[in-house]
Amino acid sequence: MTIYFYKVWQPYGCFSNFSKHGIFIQGAYWSTVEHYYQAQKFVDTEYEAVIPIIHKVSTPEEAASLGRCSTRKPHPEWDIRKIEVMRKAVLTKFITHADIRDILLGTGDRLLVEDSARDYFWGCGADRSGQNHLGKILMSVREEIRNLLPLSTAVRNISHKT
């Protein structure tokens, strides 16, 4: 069974980049993955001054609006970098927050799909033919966390024996 997610108040809303699960990454705390992601577009560009503004806005919607503003151009290599930036932020989010990590792991091996009618890159698009990169990242993070859990259990068991 496929799990579709999109809005933060819907089931599996914690999978959204707009969910209120902050991350500490690259020496700074970001209110949401969306804040971090949108700011990263402008690293090493003439628009770096917008990064602290994105960092400080109170909602992920504001961060998205600032990051999508057509008067500012993202880094020329953004299309190459954006999946890795997103993956790093999503992994950090689910490693940081045990409650949503449990929800992600509880999805088993089900297909995860961002049900965005407008986004054919991160989501599935209106006709469900989109690339679903956010869903793919979540499934990859789910697998990575599964692989890390046995290691952390082994380390805890060793430390309790000493």
QUILINWO-V200312 format. One record per residue. RES is the residue in one letter. BURIAL is # if it has 16 or more other C-alpha atoms within 10 Angstrom, else .. D_CENTER is the distance of its C-alpha to the mean C-alpha in Angstrom with 2 decimals. Layout:
BEGIN
RES,BURIAL,D_CENTER
RES,BURIAL,D_CENTER
END
This chain:
BEGIN
M,.,22.33
T,.,19.17
I,.,16.59
Y,#,15.54
F,#,13.02
Y,#,12.42
K,#,13.78
V,.,12.89
W,.,16.57
Q,.,16.87
P,.,16.78
Y,#,13.39
G,#,12.02
C,#,9.92
F,#,7.60
S,#,7.17
N,#,5.04
F,#,8.69
S,#,9.41
K,#,11.47
H,#,9.94
G,#,10.46
I,#,9.79
F,#,12.68
I,.,12.11
Q,.,14.89
G,.,17.35
A,.,15.85
Y,.,14.28
W,#,11.71
S,#,11.92
T,#,8.41
V,#,5.09
E,#,7.13
H,#,10.04
Y,#,9.00
Y,#,7.86
Q,#,11.06
A,#,13.18
Q,#,12.62
K,#,14.36
F,#,17.52
V,.,17.88
D,.,21.39
T,.,22.45
E,.,25.16
Y,#,22.66
E,#,21.29
A,.,23.01
V,#,20.36
I,#,17.69
P,.,19.29
I,.,19.75
I,#,16.09
H,#,15.52
K,.,18.25
V,.,17.82
S,.,17.71
T,#,15.33
P,#,12.04
E,.,14.53
E,#,16.55
A,#,13.85
A,#,13.10
S,.,16.87
L,#,17.56
G,#,15.16
R,.,16.67
C,.,20.22
S,.,22.48
T,.,24.71
R,#,22.26
K,.,21.45
P,#,18.39
H,#,19.28
P,.,21.44
E,.,19.32
W,.,16.03
D,.,16.13
I,.,16.55
R,.,13.92
K,.,10.93
I,#,9.74
E,.,10.22
V,#,8.59
M,#,5.21
R,#,6.23
K,#,7.54
A,#,5.02
V,#,3.33
L,#,7.12
T,#,8.23
K,#,6.97
F,#,8.76
I,#,11.52
T,.,12.17
H,.,12.60
A,.,15.25
D,.,15.61
I,#,12.33
R,#,12.60
D,.,15.95
I,.,14.80
L,#,12.53
L,#,15.53
G,.,17.85
T,#,16.77
G,.,18.90
D,.,18.90
R,.,18.26
L,.,16.60
L,#,13.30
V,#,13.31
E,#,11.55
D,#,14.88
S,#,14.82
A,.,18.41
R,.,17.90
D,#,15.06
Y,#,16.46
F,.,13.96
W,#,10.50
G,#,12.58
C,#,16.08
G,#,18.11
A,.,21.23
D,.,23.14
R,#,20.42
S,.,21.07
G,#,17.69
Q,#,15.77
N,#,12.81
H,#,10.52
L,#,7.35
G,#,9.81
K,#,11.05
I,#,8.04
L,#,7.89
M,#,11.63
S,.,11.72
V,#,9.85
R,#,12.25
E,.,15.07
E,.,14.42
I,#,14.40
R,.,17.52
N,.,19.13
L,.,18.53
L,.,20.00
P,.,23.50
L,.,23.54
S,.,22.76
T,.,25.41
A,.,27.86
V,.,27.41
R,.,27.99
N,.,31.05
I,.,32.47
S,.,32.09
H,.,33.84
K,.,36.72
T,.,37.49
END
